[in-house]
Amino acid sequence: MKEIAAKVLSKQNIMYLNICISFFCAYLLFPNYFESNIYPIQSSQYNWMSLDPSWTVTLNYLKMKGLVWGNDIAFTYGPLGQLCTRVGWGESKFLFLFFDLFMFVNWFLVFYLSLKQTKNIFITLFLAVSITLIFPDWIGIANSFVLLLFYMFWLRENIENNSKISYVLLITISVLMVFIKLNTGLIALPLFYCVLIYNRFLKKIPNKLFLVLFFIPFILIYILTILLNVSFFKYVFSALEIVSGYNEIMYLDNQIENSLNYVKVISCLTLFAFIISLYLNKKLKIIEKVFLFGTSVLSFYLMYKQAFVRADVNHIKEFFLYYTLFVFVFSDFHTSVKNYLISGLTVFNVLIVFYFLNNNQSKTIVFKEKLLKNEYFIGFNNFNSTSGLHLGENYLKLPDSFLSKIGNETVDVYPWNTQMLLENKLNYKPRPVFQSYTTYTKELENLNFNHYNSPNAPQYVIYEFEAIDNRYPLFDESKLNLALKLNYEVIDKGIIDNKKILLLKKKSDFKQIKLEKVKEYAMYNNSPLIPQKDIYYEIELYNNIFGKYYSLVKNSPEIKLEIQIDKGAKLEYKTSKKLLESGIFSSFYIRNTDEFEIFMKNIDSDSIQKVKYYSFRLLNDRMFKEKIKITEYKIL
């Protein structure tokens, strides 16, 4: 019996078993779809329903038009973002296939090396099975975060084993992430160079190899910026602006009750287990332990911020879904040391994840759906550049009068329903930040204003007075709305999806707008700002150290824009520091698209109310300095 057991448990048989388990797990996580099907936006009372479908399909449109990321487009998703959105319009099926195979190889190697190196085989198997069971069959845009966690795995593998394959995969993933979703790419590259320089310092790699590895990412990025139409430094700048503004304005109240309590428990236990594991690991040097601790905290922090800034149901669930991969790629939780306390804490945390997901989503485990891959191969065989595009079927048609007037002229849409233009086959000419809700900062707003304040401005704009999250639509893009008021005119109006829309046309006597600084002064918080005619105001509020800390761990402290009507109530809207820095204007209060039409035409009417004053209410004034700065500009 001992001889039979020895043969069964021989190193070779265990290796084959590990290969089979790893392959099967990677197979289950291979997508069971090939591309996203894009259908017309369905009729809905909620305007935000058109928001996500619009940006995903618009990325493909912008790429096919040959527009330049950074110059013509400001977005966090780059020209390879389609690898995550899976919108195949204009793309090559082989690009999708190679990406899926690349992800499969990473899944396989992560599972196999973990099983091969583990000192806790049952915990490693438990984590691998947990990942394959609870990961959704549709990963989609979350693949950008999965790539980042793969990257962390290869960093660890490189530090411990200095393997050649880890260098290849670190470089490949970091370059891919730059052009898929830049905010993750900007994290990856500095970490790679830290490890590379450290390895050279310890003489793990020779000088020549160090120089080759040092310059390869730069060379690849340079080549891809040319091939993919990217103005690199502007692309980086605009993406960083979007990320910084997101934290200030896109937060919501937590949509899943007690979810933060689960996260607090998981965070404390994870931190405790990780510190113990690093302490017990005799193989790592102190500096390596500090670096790995930092990367794990960074990964966990990004996972937390991704979920709990927006804090809607889907984002929160993603934290719990991808926590299992987080503890798997950091081998300290299961492969590096054998310790029952660490193992117990890790298993307990994963069971919390299962419990939370079971209580907060209709189907926690999707095993059967992952077994069959026939739809993927059918999709691959039938794929062409428009196979997933179904925008011509039962779409929301714009009024005939709009279509006849626009013809083949350039057109944009406000605030965000760009897919509507594509469904109606119009000559869509986007502004750089092509959806209004994402112009979170002064710099982003200036990109759009400069576009509209130049000969590049589109001939027509389809306009609806709308915003998300109780923001005041006129001030989502204040400067753009100013440009529309001064250089466009209403030539038609209509109804689509039971909502009023306007057709604006660029005036024949188009003139560039200038904002001439006239004065600058300070006011106390909550002081009234009385708007004057033809004056544009930039408002700067300042966080103190408590406000900066709160912004780091949660989101920016809440600010309310209060509008006191001359003969009426005080209205309240959501705003932010960076949005107020972008500026406000107008002594009229606009409630809807009808009133915006009156506002555009400069018609005196009792139906459009005057603003007595604006004020900026701080929900926690202890997080702000007591004074704000006002800069006034004359509108010329």
Long-range contacts (C-beta under 8 A, 24 or more apart in sequence): 15-116, 18-112, 18-115, 18-116, 19-112, 21-111, 21-115, 21-125, 21-128, 22-107, 22-108, 22-109, 22-111, 22-112, 22-115, 22-128, 23-108, 25-107, 25-108, 25-111, 25-128, 25-129, 25-131, 25-132, 26-104, 26-107, 26-108, 26-111, 27-104, 27-373, 28-132, 28-367, 28-370, 28-371, 29-103, 29-104, 29-107, 29-131, 29-132, 29-135, 29-370, 30-100, 30-103, 30-104, 30-107, 30-373, 30-376, 31-100, 31-137, 31-138, 31-139, 31-376, 32-137, 32-369, 32-370, 32-372, 32-373, 32-375, 32-376, 33-86, 33-137, 33-138, 33-375, 33-376, 33-379, 34-86, 34-88, 34-93, 34-96, 34-375, 34-376, 34-377, 34-378, 34-379, 34-380, 34-383, 35-86, 35-87, 35-88, 35-96, 35-379, 35-383, 35-387, 35-388, 36-85, 36-86, 36-87, 36-88, 36-140, 36-388, 37-388, 37-390, 38-87, 38-89, 38-388, 38-389, 38-390, 38-391, 39-390, 39-391, 39-393, 40-390, 40-391, 40-393, 40-394, 40-395, 40-396, 40-419, 40-423, 41-396, 41-417, 41-419, 41-420, 41-423, 43-396, 43-497, 43-498, 44-497, 45-498, 47-417, 47-464, 47-466, 47-468, 47-499, 48-468, 50-416, 50-417, 50-419, 50-420, 51-416, 51-417, 51-435, 51-437, 51-468, 53-419, 54-416, 54-417, 54-418, 54-419, 54-420, 54-435, 55-416, 55-418, 55-434, 55-435, 56-85, 56-87, 57-87, 57-89, 57-391, 57-418, 57-419, 57-422, 58-418, 58-419, 58-422, 58-430, 58-434, 59-85, 59-87, 60-87, 60-89, 60-90, 60-91, 61-89, 61-418, 61-422, 61-428, 62-430, 62-434, 63-90, 63-229, 64-89, 64-90, 66-229, 67-229, 67-430, 68-229, 68-230, 68-231, 69-228, 69-229, 69-230, 69-231, 69-235, 70-230, 70-231, 70-232, 70-233, 70-234, 70-235, 70-236, 70-237, 70-238, 71-231, 71-234, 71-432, 72-430, 72-432, 73-430, 73-432, 73-434, 74-238, 74-239, 74-241, 74-242, 74-432, 74-433, 74-444, 74-447, 75-238, 75-239, 75-242, 75-433, 75-434, 75-438, 76-181, 76-182, 76-183, 76-239, 76-242, 76-243, 77-141, 77-180, 77-181, 78-178, 78-179, 78-180, 78-181, 78-182, 78-228, 78-230, 78-235, 79-179, 79-228, 79-229, 79-230, 80-176, 80-179, 80-180, 80-228, 81-180, 81-181, 83-143, 83-176, 83-180, 84-140, 84-141, 84-142, 84-143, 84-144, 84-180, 84-181, 85-140, 85-141, 86-140, 87-388, 88-383, 88-385, 88-387, 88-388, 88-389, 89-385, 89-386, 89-388, 89-389, 90-385, 91-385, 93-380, 93-383, 96-380, 96-383, 97-380, 102-172, 103-143, 103-146, 103-147, 106-150, 106-169, 106-173, 109-165, 109-169, 110-150, 110-153, 110-328, 110-329, 113-157, 114-328, 114-331, 114-334, 114-335, 117-331, 117-335, 118-331, 118-334, 118-335, 119-335, 119-336, 119-337, 119-338, 120-334, 120-335, 120-338, 120-343, 123-333, 123-334, 123-343, 123-346, 123-347, 124-328, 124-334, 124-335, 126-347, 126-350, 127-324, 127-327, 127-328, 127-333, 127-334, 127-346, 127-350, 128-328, 130-324, 130-350, 130-353, 130-354, 131-324, 131-325, 131-328, 132-370, 133-365, 133-367, 134-321, 134-324, 134-353, 134-354, 134-357, 134-364, 134-365, 135-321, 135-324, 135-325, 136-321, 136-366, 137-366, 137-369, 137-370, 142-318, 142-321, 142-322, 143-180, 144-177, 144-180, 144-181, 144-184, 145-184, 145-302, 145-303, 145-306, 145-318, 145-322, 146-322, 146-325, 147-173, 147-176, 147-177, 147-180, 147-184, 148-177, 148-184, 148-187, 148-188, 148-299, 148-302, 149-299, 149-322, 149-325, 149-326, 149-329, 150-329, 151-177, 151-188, 151-191, 152-295, 152-296, 152-299, 152-329, 152-330, 153-329, 153-330, 153-331, 155-191, 155-192, 155-195, 155-295, 156-292, 156-329, 156-330, 156-331, 158-195, 158-199, 159-195, 159-198, 159-284, 159-288, 159-291, 159-292, 160-283, 160-284, 162-199, 162-204, 162-205, 167-213, 170-195, 171-213, 171-216, 171-217, 171-220, 174-217, 175-217, 175-220, 175-221, 175-224, 178-221, 178-224, 179-224, 179-228, 179-230, 182-235, 182-236, 182-239, 183-239, 183-240, 183-243, 186-236, 186-239, 186-240, 187-298, 187-302, 189-217, 191-295, 192-217, 194-291, 195-291, 198-287, 198-291, 237-443, 238-432, 238-433, 238-443, 238-444, 238-447, 241-440, 241-441, 241-443, 241-444, 242-433, 242-438, 242-440, 242-441, 242-444, 244-440, 244-441, 244-578, 245-438, 245-439, 245-440, 245-441, 245-444, 245-576, 245-578, 245-579, 246-309, 246-440, 247-305, 247-309, 247-551, 247-555, 247-556, 248-440, 248-551, 248-555, 248-556, 248-576, 248-577, 248-578, 248-579, 249-440, 249-469, 249-471, 249-556, 249-574, 249-575, 249-576, 249-578, 249-579, 250-309, 250-310, 250-440, 250-469, 251-309, 251-310, 251-311, 251-554, 251-555, 251-556, 252-310, 252-311, 252-312, 252-469, 253-311, 254-308, 254-311, 254-316, 255-311, 255-312, 255-313, 255-316, 256-313, 256-316, 256-317, 256-360, 259-316, 259-356, 259-360, 260-308, 262-320, 262-352, 262-356, 263-304, 263-308, 263-319, 265-352, 266-323, 266-349, 266-352, 266-353, 267-300, 267-304, 269-345, 269-348, 269-349, 270-300, 270-327, 270-333, 270-345, 270-349, 272-345, 273-332, 273-333, 273-341, 273-342, 273-345, 273-346, 274-330, 274-332, 274-333, 276-339, 276-341, 276-342, 277-332, 277-333, 277-336, 277-337, 277-339, 277-342, 278-332, 280-337, 280-339, 281-332, 281-336, 281-337, 283-336, 292-330, 292-332, 296-330, 296-332, 299-326, 299-330, 300-326, 308-554, 309-554, 309-555, 313-360, 317-357, 317-360, 317-361, 320-353, 320-356, 320-357, 321-353, 321-357, 323-349, 323-350, 323-353, 324-350, 324-353, 391-419, 391-422, 391-423, 392-423, 395-423, 395-424, 396-420, 396-423, 396-496, 396-497, 397-424, 397-496, 398-424, 398-426, 398-462, 398-494, 398-496, 399-492, 399-494, 399-495, 399-496, 401-492, 401-494, 401-503, 402-462, 402-492, 402-494, 402-503, 405-460, 405-491, 405-492, 405-503, 405-505, 406-459, 406-460, 406-503, 409-458, 409-459, 409-460, 410-458, 410-459, 410-460, 411-458, 411-459, 411-460, 411-461, 411-462, 412-458, 412-460, 412-461, 412-462, 413-461, 413-462, 413-463, 414-461, 414-462, 414-463, 414-464, 414-477, 414-480, 414-484, 415-464, 415-466, 415-467, 415-473, 415-476, 415-477, 417-464, 420-462, 420-496, 421-462, 429-456, 429-458, 431-480, 436-467, 436-473, 436-476, 436-477, 436-480, 437-467, 437-468, 437-471, 437-476, 439-476, 439-477, 439-480, 439-582, 440-576, 440-578, 440-579, 441-578, 441-579, 441-581, 441-582, 442-538, 442-578, 442-581, 442-582, 442-583, 445-477, 445-478, 445-479, 445-480, 445-582, 445-583, 446-479, 448-477, 448-479, 448-480, 449-479, 449-480, 449-482, 449-483, 452-480, 452-483, 452-484, 452-487, 453-483, 453-487, 453-512, 453-513, 454-512, 457-483, 457-487, 457-506, 457-510, 458-506, 459-505, 459-506, 460-503, 460-504, 460-505, 460-506, 461-488, 461-503, 461-504, 462-501, 462-502, 462-503, 462-504, 463-501, 463-502, 463-503, 463-504, 463-593, 463-596, 464-499, 464-500, 464-501, 464-502, 464-593, 465-590, 465-592, 465-593, 465-595, 465-596, 466-593, 469-574, 470-573, 470-574, 471-573, 471-574, 471-575, 471-579, 472-561, 472-563, 472-573, 472-575, 473-590, 474-586, 474-590, 474-596, 475-561, 475-573, 475-575, 475-579, 475-582, 475-584, 476-579, 478-536, 478-582, 478-583, 478-584, 478-585, 479-536, 479-582, 479-583, 482-513, 482-536, 482-585, 482-635, 483-513, 484-600, 485-599, 485-600, 486-511, 486-513, 486-635, 487-511, 487-513, 488-600, 489-600, 489-601, 490-597, 490-600, 490-601, 493-597, 499-593, 500-592, 500-593, 500-594, 501-593, 502-593, 502-596, 502-597, 502-600, 504-600, 513-635, 513-636, 514-635, 514-636, 515-633, 515-634, 515-635, 515-636, 516-633, 516-634, 516-636, 517-631, 517-632, 517-633, 517-634, 518-632, 518-633, 518-634, 519-631, 519-632, 520-629, 520-630, 520-631, 520-632, 521-629, 521-630, 522-627, 522-628, 522-629, 522-630, 523-627, 523-628, 523-630, 524-626, 524-627, 524-628, 525-616, 525-618, 525-621, 525-624, 525-626, 525-627, 525-628, 526-615, 526-616, 526-617, 526-618, 526-621, 527-615, 527-628, 528-564, 528-612, 528-613, 528-614, 528-615, 529-613, 529-614, 529-615, 529-616, 529-630, 530-612, 530-613, 531-584, 531-585, 531-586, 531-587, 531-611, 531-613, 531-614, 532-587, 533-587, 534-634, 534-635, 535-585, 535-632, 535-633, 535-634, 535-635, 536-583, 536-584, 536-585, 536-632, 536-633, 536-634, 536-635, 537-583, 537-584, 537-585, 537-630, 537-631, 537-632, 537-633, 538-580, 538-581, 538-582, 538-583, 538-630, 538-631, 538-633, 539-580, 539-581, 539-583, 539-584, 539-616, 539-628, 539-629, 539-630, 540-577, 540-580, 540-581, 540-628, 540-629, 540-630, 540-631, 541-577, 541-580, 541-616, 541-618, 541-624, 541-625, 541-628, 542-624, 542-625, 542-627, 542-628, 543-577, 543-623, 543-624, 543-625, 544-622, 544-623, 544-624, 544-625, 546-622, 546-623, 547-623, 547-624, 550-620, 550-623, 557-618, 557-619, 557-620, 557-623, 557-624, 558-618, 558-619, 558-620, 559-616, 559-617, 559-618, 559-619, 560-616, 560-617, 560-618, 560-619, 561-614, 561-616, 562-614, 562-615, 562-616, 562-617, 563-589, 563-611, 563-614, 564-611, 564-612, 564-613, 564-614, 564-615, 565-589, 565-609, 565-610, 565-611, 565-612, 566-609, 566-610, 566-611, 566-612, 567-609, 567-610, 568-609, 572-617, 575-616, 580-616, 583-633, 584-614, 585-635, 586-611, 587-611
